[in-house]
Amino acid sequence: MDISLPKVYDPYCTTPADLTRKKLELLELKNGDILYDLGCGNAHTLIDAFTFAQVKGIGYEIVPEAIKDAKDNIVKAGLTGKIEIRIQDFYDAHFSDANAIVVYLSRSVLGALSLKLEKELKAGTRIVTHQFDIPGWTAEKEVDFLQTSGVIERIFLYRKE
Ligand SMILES: C[S@@+](CC[C@H](N)C(=O)[O-])C[C@H]1O[C@@H](n2cnc3c(N)ncnc32)[C@H](O)[C@@H]1O
């Protein structure tokens, strides 16, 4: 019996740069890590990750405008070949090789993805989200981050057991 939740889709928007930087800092990326951004938008998070470590960046995206922006930004950043954009629904992807995952998705999408993450991620994989937690999961760390805009946003860091 399939007990997964219905698929839900979030729109294309972009996390502010300072908040992105804080999320990446919490992931404690290391050289050689495989980092996924599920719904990578314009790929700015995967690009910024190279400030921290030499990772293999993989972004899933399905909105044509975002895919074009992501590809353009990767070329501009000189990271062609280091970041891969997969034009594919992340509900159909496999994440078993991930060391770290970064997302900005609504709670309903995180809920729909949670069983898949539970099944596929290897122990020790770090996941960072903001604004919305993963339903039913216990965060290792919760950080209230004051953005330069003056808005405080909560960041959740998880580690797969
Ligand atoms: C809230 S935006 C976040 C973008 C980026 N990660 C950031 O933080 O700036 C969510 C992104 O997920 C993409 N998305 C939503 N559902 C998706 C799915 N099922 N598969 C792939 N991408 C998806 C949207 O097109 C959108 O660009």
PDBQT file of the ligand as one rigid body, heavy atoms in Angstrom, charges set to zero:
ROOT
HETATM    1  C1  LIG A 201      10.651  28.589  -2.713  1.00  0.00    +0.000 C 
HETATM    2  S1  LIG A 201      11.591  28.300  -4.178  1.00  0.00    +0.000 S 
HETATM    3  C2  LIG A 201      13.241  28.151  -3.530  1.00  0.00    +0.000 C 
HETATM    4  C3  LIG A 201      14.325  28.380  -4.549  1.00  0.00    +0.000 C 
HETATM    5  C4  LIG A 201      15.766  28.240  -4.016  1.00  0.00    +0.000 C 
HETATM    6  N1  LIG A 201      15.995  26.937  -3.422  1.00  0.00    +0.000 N 
HETATM    7  C5  LIG A 201      16.053  29.305  -2.997  1.00  0.00    +0.000 C 
HETATM    8  O1  LIG A 201      16.070  29.003  -1.785  1.00  0.00    +0.000 OA
HETATM    9  O2  LIG A 201      16.270  30.453  -3.391  1.00  0.00    +0.000 OA
HETATM   10  C6  LIG A 201      11.127  26.598  -4.491  1.00  0.00    +0.000 C 
HETATM   11  C7  LIG A 201      11.628  26.099  -5.828  1.00  0.00    +0.000 C 
HETATM   12  O3  LIG A 201      11.306  24.723  -5.937  1.00  0.00    +0.000 OA
HETATM   13  C8  LIG A 201      10.921  24.459  -7.288  1.00  0.00    +0.000 C 
HETATM   14  N2  LIG A 201      10.082  23.263  -7.220  1.00  0.00    +0.000 N 
HETATM   15  C9  LIG A 201       8.877  23.130  -6.614  1.00  0.00    +0.000 A 
HETATM   16  N3  LIG A 201       8.413  21.876  -6.700  1.00  0.00    +0.000 NA
HETATM   17  C10 LIG A 201       9.371  21.178  -7.387  1.00  0.00    +0.000 A 
HETATM   18  C11 LIG A 201       9.486  19.813  -7.787  1.00  0.00    +0.000 A 
HETATM   19  N4  LIG A 201       8.538  18.923  -7.493  1.00  0.00    +0.000 N 
HETATM   20  N5  LIG A 201      10.604  19.417  -8.450  1.00  0.00    +0.000 NA
HETATM   21  C12 LIG A 201      11.583  20.323  -8.749  1.00  0.00    +0.000 A 
HETATM   22  N6  LIG A 201      11.538  21.638  -8.388  1.00  0.00    +0.000 NA
HETATM   23  C13 LIG A 201      10.436  22.057  -7.721  1.00  0.00    +0.000 A 
HETATM   24  C14 LIG A 201      10.173  25.711  -7.690  1.00  0.00    +0.000 C 
HETATM   25  O4  LIG A 201      10.099  25.842  -9.089  1.00  0.00    +0.000 OA
HETATM   26  C15 LIG A 201      11.007  26.793  -7.023  1.00  0.00    +0.000 C 
HETATM   27  O5  LIG A 201      12.016  27.293  -7.870  1.00  0.00    +0.000 OA
ENDROOT
TORSDOF 0
